[in-house]
């Protein structure tokens, strides 16, 4: 088992002189039964989150036996919004957050429990089955419909595959037949005054509030 936290292997592995590192990555990728859990936060500007270190370092593998789990520690769920907003402004503090004490709020990521707790890495981080991306999935619309994902600094496609489907997140503007944005704003002047996109408002609020659209 291998656990890495907020590392920079991707940059080191691309250096022309890093032949020994790439050689070791190749051996690691061919290790039967090896589990590598790579935890890196998208908001951490010192690491490279949710990337495959072996692929990004240009290591060519014919037969790969390694099981890789590239995961986010979800720091935003470990603490209050105020604490997190302050943390992401300090690159050094955020980078060393992986090694800090137990979280303020209950969450799966707890450094001490992961490294000294009763569960093995494979028990704590079972292999994730990624959700398929729908054909009509629009990353831009997904972020607009789920602004909290923007605040997390997470890639929309990655978030959908890991959490979006399970959390039943909206990913497209499912508008009724005959919906006209101009008519909707005319019938709902408060929405027009807010400056919010008519289609977005209807999907997020108008439909629940039974707003008129024709």
Residue pairs with C-beta under 8 A, 6 or more apart in sequence:
1 34
1 35
1 36
1 37
1 120
1 121
1 122
2 28
2 34
2 35
2 36
2 37
3 37
3 39
3 114
3 115
3 121
4 36
4 37
4 38
4 39
4 40
5 39
5 40
5 98
5 99
6 39
6 40
6 41
6 44
6 46
6 47
6 95
6 98
7 38
7 40
7 47
7 48
7 53
8 46
8 47
8 48
9 21
9 25
9 53
9 57
10 48
10 51
10 53
10 56
10 57
11 48
12 18
12 21
13 21
13 22
13 25
13 53
13 56
13 57
13 58
13 59
14 56
14 57
14 58
18 57
21 57
22 57
22 58
22 59
25 53
25 54
25 57
25 59
26 54
26 59
26 60
26 61
28 34
28 36
28 54
28 66
29 54
29 59
29 61
29 64
29 65
29 66
30 61
30 63
30 64
30 65
30 66
31 65
31 66
32 65
33 65
34 65
34 66
34 67
35 66
35 67
35 69
35 121
35 122
35 125
36 66
36 67
36 68
36 69
37 69
37 71
37 121
37 125
38 53
38 68
38 69
38 70
38 71
39 71
39 72
39 73
39 98
39 109
40 47
40 48
40 49
40 50
40 70
40 72
40 73
41 47
41 49
41 72
41 73
41 74
41 75
41 94
41 97
41 98
41 153
42 49
42 50
42 72
42 152
42 153
42 154
42 155
43 75
43 76
43 88
43 94
43 152
43 153
44 91
44 94
44 95
44 97
45 91
45 94
45 95
46 91
46 95
47 95
48 56
49 70
49 72
50 70
50 71
50 72
50 155
50 158
51 70
52 68
52 70
54 61
54 64
54 66
54 68
67 127
69 125
69 127
69 128
71 125
71 128
72 154
73 97
73 98
73 109
74 107
74 108
74 109
74 152
75 84
75 87
75 94
75 97
75 109
76 84
76 151
76 152
77 105
77 107
77 109
78 103
78 104
78 105
78 107
78 109
79 87
79 103
79 104
79 105
80 104
80 105
83 104
87 93
87 94
87 97
88 94
88 153
98 111
99 111
100 111
101 111
101 112
102 110
102 111
102 112
102 113
103 109
103 110
108 124
110 117
114 121
114 124
117 124
128 162
130 161
130 162
131 160
131 161
131 162
131 164
131 165
131 166
133 157
133 160
133 161
134 171
134 172
136 172
137 157
137 160
137 171
137 172
138 171
138 172
139 156
139 157
140 156
141 171
141 172
141 173
142 149
142 156
142 159
142 160
142 164
142 169
142 170
142 171
142 172
143 149
143 150
143 156
144 197
144 200
145 169
145 170
145 171
145 173
145 200
145 203
145 204
146 159
146 164
146 169
146 170
149 156
149 159
152 159
160 169
160 171
163 169
164 171
170 203
170 204
173 199
173 200
173 203
174 203
175 199
175 202
175 203
176 213
178 213
178 214
179 199
179 202
179 213
179 214
180 213
180 214
181 197
181 198
181 199
182 198
183 213
183 214
184 191
184 198
184 199
184 201
184 202
184 206
184 211
184 212
184 213
185 191
185 192
185 198
186 192
187 211
187 212
187 213
188 201
188 206
188 211
188 212
191 198
191 201
191 206
191 211
194 201
202 211
202 213
205 211
206 213
